[in-house]
Amino acid sequence: MWGGRFAGGPSAIMREINASIPFDKALWRHDIAGSRAHVAMLGAQGIVSGEDARAIDEGLQTIAAEYERNGVPEDWDLEDIHMTVEARLTELIGPVAGRLHTARSRNDQVATDFVLWVRDACIRAENALKGLMQALLARAEEHAGSVMPGFTHLQTAQPVTLGHHLMAYFEMFTRDRSRFADARDRMALCPLGSAALAGTGFPIDRQATASALGFDGPTRNSLDTVSDRDFALEFLHAASTCAIHLSRLAEEMVLWASQPFGFVRLPDTLSTGSSIMPQKKNPDAAELVRGHAGRIIGCATSLMITMKGLPLAYSKDMQDDKPPVFEAAGLLDLSLAAMTGMIADSTFQTPRMRAAAEAGFATATDLADWLVREAGIPFREAHHITGAAVKLAEERGLALDALPLDELKAIDDRINARVFDALSVDASVAARSSYGGTAPDQVRARVAEGRKMLGTGE
């Protein structure tokens, strides 16, 4: 490959540090697609003969069938997937294979392959997120009226519904899905034809290759094109944010599955046992999703650090762009699949959730709100009165709505029997009927909107 520039071949160390075929073989489908588009354009432009273009294209299709059937061979002397394909093409059709590389460089070739791969990874993430969001919608509708404690600081705050809680994650994943779609929008221009860094003197048709590969058009600056990895960084940033959301959901499933909470039974298919304690059912899948988030964030950090000090245009550092992207994409695919299964197949222990909501003075704010509405008391004063009522309930070991009326009136004689209409957990969630609130009707309305957004219901 190196031609006549060097008197000898690379040392064993150089051969090993330089080879990327162990990981960039993942690009083989995109490399062959790019090469087929390129040679079709060369033939159409008369840069290579029609006969040679057909021979090259047929050879590339043969290679694709071989790789699909047997996988990609790893010959480190060929360095990467691009030379591996070209070497096999030469074996199949002879010296005419050398015409394929006319008017392109490995720099624009790898940029094209990589952006095609990342674009596909975005589509995979969007589709997987849709599946997770559909699972959340189904469970949220099922539990639109199931009462549970809402938390701040992991302390019981106010009653909410399980459906409302699950729909909070639906909103997070809605934003995640839009991030992948937005990133894909900025992958709409094709690098092929930028050559090494300055373009080419051959009369190529970049619009033709761009259209053949599903791009809107060609990139506008060859220097930027061969040194751009923004598309990979954007994918990693979207993946990192999504992984954070998955980790938060996984953390809650871990907590809820523990005996002190007892809010959920995870499916056996996504749990493991203990080698020594037969009673254990460990939430390992959720814990691994939580752990994978750190690795995905690390992948984003890795590529940012790789890119931060590189002058224009291409530098060999950029060979290290693919491993973190491939790793993050694989981890994200697994995490999304695991959480989708967990949401769809877990059994929520709603009586335990309700009991926890009733036990934690979660309707204290409702008492304060009632005092403001019914007695015209300023909220700060109502807050103080409610605090005294909570203290009394705690001392008596009673829920707020179990306190006798005369004891409540002893705290403030403006309290009357109508207060009990506001102090049950069901009354509390029903009262939160503002748009986006936890009231069951609001949850059902948000579920309907979510289905319409996903195109899965009216």
ABEGO torsion letter per residue (X at the ends): XAEAABABBBBAAAAAAABAAAAAAAAAAAAAAAAAAAAAAAAAAGABBAAAAAAAAAAAAAAAAAAAAAEBBBBAAAGBAAAAAAAAAAAAAEAAAAAAABGBBAAAAAAAAAAAAAAAAAAAAAAAAAAAAAAAAAAAAAAAABBBBBBBGGBBABBBBAAAAAAAAAAAAAAAAAAAAAAAAAAABBABGAEAAAEBABBBBAAAAAAAAGBAEBBABAAAAAABAAAAAAAAAAAAAAAAAAAAAAAAAAAAABAAAGABBBBAAABBBBAABAABBBBAAAAAAAAAAAAAAAAAAAAAAAAAABBOBBBAAAAAAAAAAAAAAAAAAAAAAAAAAAAAABBBBAAAAAAAAAAAGAAAAAAAAAAAAAAGBBAAAAAAAAAAAAAAAAAAGBBAAABBAAAAAAABAABBAAAAAAABAAAAAAABABBGBABAAAAAAAAAAAAAAAGAEX
